[in-house]
Amino acid sequence: MRTRGAILLANIITGLTLGFTVSNIGFGDYNELNRMFTFQDLRMLLSFAGAVAIIVCAFALLRVRRTPGRIHAGVVPGAVLFGTGWAISGGCPAIPIVQVAGGYLPALVTIVGVTVGIRLCRWANARYFHLDRGSCGL
């Protein structure tokens, strides 16, 4: 039987393990990420590609299928904004947490930016766009 405490403990252990691994690979280091995005060092890019290949194989073995549905008009601009933000800030939304834990306090600006961006997106969607949120949960 799963208890809330056991699930919480499993999530904490998994999060700490992921943070430790991501940090040791170098995904928490802005300079490493900059070298990856400017193609100066392919080690990180190949690590990322390897992780994607592993999850694709795992999904194929487990027969995980994409839920059928429409891709709404916000996906492409959202992907461009996400990628641009990742390149500028040196990490996807989880990486600044790893950076702050490692003592890199400028990542707090990124965390504030992610929070403000999410709130602006929700506000703009509710007021102007009315896009189907689907599984993204704007």
LINRADA-V866676 format. One record per backbone hydrogen bond with DSSP energy under -0.5 kcal/mol. CO is the residue of the C=O (numbers start at 1). NH is the residue of the N-H. E is the energy in kcal/mol with one decimal. If there is no record, write none. Layout:
# LINRADA-V866676
CO/NH/E  CO/NH/E
This chain:
# LINRADA-V866676
3/7/-2.2  4/8/-2.6  5/9/-2.6  6/10/-2.4  7/11/-2.4  8/12/-2.5  9/13/-2.6  10/14/-2.5  11/15/-2.7  12/16/-2.7  13/17/-2.4  14/18/-2.7  15/19/-2.8  16/20/-2.6  17/21/-2.5  18/22/-3.2  19/23/-2.4  20/24/-2.3  21/25/-2.1  22/26/-1.4  22/27/-1.7  22/28/-0.6  26/29/-1.7  28/30/-0.6  29/33/-2.4  30/34/-2.7  31/35/-2.3  32/36/-1.8  33/37/-2.7  34/38/-1.8  35/40/-2.4  35/41/-1.5  36/39/-1.4  41/45/-0.5  42/46/-2.9  43/47/-1.9  44/48/-2.6  45/49/-2.6  46/50/-2.4  47/51/-2.1  48/52/-2.2  49/53/-2.4  50/54/-2.3  51/55/-2.2  52/56/-2.2  53/57/-2.2  54/58/-2.5  55/59/-2.7  56/60/-2.1  57/61/-2.7  58/62/-2.4  59/64/-2.7  60/63/-0.7  70/72/-0.7  72/75/-1.8  73/77/-0.6  74/78/-2.0  75/79/-2.6  76/80/-2.3  77/81/-2.6  78/82/-2.6  79/83/-2.6  80/84/-2.5  81/85/-2.7  82/86/-2.3  83/87/-2.3  84/88/-2.4  85/89/-2.8  86/90/-1.8  86/91/-1.3  92/95/-1.1  92/96/-0.9  94/97/-0.8  94/98/-1.3  95/99/-2.8  96/100/-2.7  97/101/-2.2  98/102/-1.5  99/104/-3.0  100/103/-1.8  103/105/-1.4  104/107/-1.5  105/108/-2.3  106/109/-1.4  106/110/-0.7  107/111/-2.1  108/112/-2.3  109/113/-2.4  110/114/-2.7  111/115/-2.2  112/116/-2.8  113/117/-2.6  114/118/-2.4  115/119/-2.1  116/120/-2.8  117/121/-2.4  118/122/-2.4  119/123/-2.4  120/124/-3.1  121/125/-2.6  122/126/-2.3  123/127/-2.3  124/128/-3.0  124/129/-1.6  125/130/-3.0  133/136/-1.7  133/137/-0.9
